[in-house]
Amino acid sequence: MFIYNPLEQFQVSPLFTLFIYNNSNFLDFSLSNYSVTVALLCFFFVMIINVFSFFYEVNLLIQTIVLNFINVSLQMIKDHIGTVGKTLFPLLTTYMFITFCANLLGMVPYGITLTAQLVITFYLALTLFVALNICGVSIHKHTFLNLFFPSGSPLALAPLIVPIEIVSYVFRVISLSVRLFANMMAGHTLLKVIGGFGWNMLNDSGLTIIFGLVPVLVITILIGLELAVAAIQAYVFITLASIYFHDAFLLH
């Protein structure tokens, strides 16, 4: 399968189309390449948890990877939230693992990068944002509003500070989602552009075949870099979420 447009890999394409007529309306039950990938990712996540839970005594490589994720997530929560944030350990660890797997899916041949879709990253960020607000309100009640007016600020500046703090607080959702989306989309687009350039040079005759090895070498390096970016972006995503939860728990 040849891809002539580097952005073609991010297109949502229907794999199975099904419309059901009901009360003068058509209900769309079609399955796209992204919906199937999400279902496979959920199945993979459940399978990994079951293997880790029921076959703990078996020394498997997958258990080592999961344990590393758990240790990294636990240490990150301790550093950014403290012991009070241990209740968030299952939530943040799950988000970190799912984000990491979603980032890596695009590196598999014919795979789809879920996090290269803004709607998916926005959904991940929005659910975390709703969760931290629920935690903050349940812990601090009405005093949670103090988050929008830092202590020690002059009361006369409240009409200026409070709107700025509210806008900054709401934009955390956009910051989380756009950062992850932009990094994953840019990296995979660059891989596709350089890969297509190298493939075209290798198909030509003459000295261009020799020069075509240069893009192949570059893309090999970029693949390793993109694998590292997939892990780093998952870590950054959850690190920022931990910092936001720290503000919700401690109001500073």
N, C-alpha and C positions, 0 to 999 in steps of 0.2 A: 504494500500500500504506500503510495507516494503522497506526500503532503507538500503542496506548492506554496501554501500560505502558512507562515509560522504560527498564526493565531488559530488555525483550523483545529488544532489539538484541544482547544478550549470550548469548541462548539457543543451545544446540547443537541443530540440527535436521537430521534425516537427509534427504539429497537422493536417495540411491539405496540401497535395502535389498537385501542379498544374504546369505542364510544357506546354508551348505553342511553337510550331514549327514555326519559322519565318526566312526566308532567310538563310536556312541552319544552323540556330542557335536555341538553345532552351532557351526560356525566362523562368526564374524561378519565379513563383508567389506563391510559397509555404508560408504557415504561420507557424511560430514556436511558442513555448510557450512564448518566450520572446517578439516577435512582437505583439502577442495578449495582453500580459500584458502591453506593452507600449501604445497600443491603448486604453485599459481600463483606464490607468492612465491619458491619455490626456482627455478622456471623463469625468472622475471624476473631473479633474481640471477645465474644462469648466463649468461643472455643479455647482461646488462650487462657481465660479465667478458669474454665473448667479443668483444663490440663494442669494448671498451676495449683488448683485447689484439691483435686482428687488424686493426683499422682505426684504429690510433693516429695515423696521419698525417692522418686526416680530422678537421677541426675541427667537432666536434659538441657540442651543449649538454650532452649526457649525460656526455661526457668531462670537461667543466669541472666538473660536479657531483662526479663520482668523484674527480677530482684534489683538489678542496677537501676531500672526506672523507679522502683519503689524507694531505694536509698537516696537517689538524686532528688526526688520529689519531697521526701521527708526532710532532708537537710535544707532544701530551699524554703519550705514552710517554716522551719525553725528559725532560719536566718531573717526572714522578712516579716513574719507574723508573730513568732514566738510560740510558747507552749499552748497559748490560748487558741491557736489555729489548728491544733491537731484534729479537731472535728471536721476540718475542711480537707483532710488528707485523702479520703476516698474520692471526693469530687475533683480536686485538682489533679490527682494522679490519673484518673480516668480521662480528663480533658487532655492532659499531656500525652498520654499514650495514643489516643484517637487522633490528635493533631499530628503527631509524628508519623503515624501510619498513613494518614491522608496525604501528608507531604511526600512520602516515599512512593506512593502508588504511581505517581507520574514518571518515576524512573524505571518502572517495569515496562518492557515492550508492549505496546498497544494499551498501556495503562492510562488512567485518567487522574489528573491532579485535582482532587476535590477542593483543596484550599486555594486553587487558582480561580475559583468562582467567588465573587464578592458576596453573593447572597448566603453562601455557606459560612464564610468567615464572619459575616455580620450576625448570623444566627448564633454561632458559637460565642461571640462577644456579648450579644444581647442577653443570652441565657445566664452567663456569668454576671452581667450587670444587674439583672433582676435578682439573682441569688444574693449578691452582696448587699443590695438594698434591703432585702428581707432580713438578712442577718443583722444589719445595722439597726433597723427599726425594732426588731424583736429584742435586741440587747439594750439599746439606749432610749427607746420610746421617742418622745418628742425632742429630747436633747440631741437626737441625731442631726437635727437641723443646725446645730452648732458647727457642723462640718463646713457650712457655707459662709460662716463668719468667724475667721480665726480669732482666738483669744488674744486680747491686748490691742486689737484694732480700734481706732477711734470710732465712736458711735456715729459721728457725723458723716463718716465715709461709708456707712452701711448701704445707702442707695446705690453706690458705685461698686462696692466690693461684692455684695451678694449676687447681683446679676452675672458678674464676671466669674465668680466661683461656680454658679449653677451651670453656665455655659461650658466652663472647663470640665466640670464633673460629667455632664452629659456627653461631651465629646470623647470621653474615654472609650465609649463603644466604637466610635469611628476610628480612634487611634489604634485600638486592638485589631479591628477587622481589616482596615486598609493596610496596615503595616504587613500583616501576614499575607494578604492577597497580593500586594505589590511585589514583595520579595519572591514569592513562588512563581508568579506569572512572568516576571522579568527574567528570572533564572532559566525557566524552561523555554522561553522565547529565544533567549540567547543561544541555548543549546541547539535549538532547531535551526536557527539562522546559520550558525557556523557549521553544523552538520550538513545542511543542504549545500552550502558553499563548497565544503570539502568533497562531497559526493559528486558535484558537477565537475570539479577540477579533475577528479580521478577518472571520470568518464571521458574526458577529453584526451586527445593524442598529443604527443610531443613532450616538451619539457614541463607542461602544466601538470603532468602526472607526478613529477618529482615535487613540484611546489604544492601539489594537493596533499602531500603527506603532512605539511605544516598545519593546516586546519584540523587534520585527524589527530595530530598530537595535542593540539590545543583543546579539542573537544574531549579527549581522554582525561586531560587535567581538569577540565570544567565539570566532568561527570563526578569525579571525586570531590570537587569543591561543592557541587550541588547536593551530594549526599550529606556533607557536613552542614550545609545550609539548612537542609530538612530537619536535622536534629537541633541546630541552633535556634531556628525560628520557633520550633515547638517549645524549647526551653524559655526563650524570650517571651513568648505569648503567656506562658503560665507564670513567669516571673513578674510580669506587669500585673497580671491578675492577682497575684499574691500581695503586691504592693497596694493595690486598690482595696483588697480585703483587709489589709492592715489599717488603712484609713477608716474603714467601716467599723472595725472592731475597737480601735483605740482613739478615733476621732482626731488624729493628727498625723 
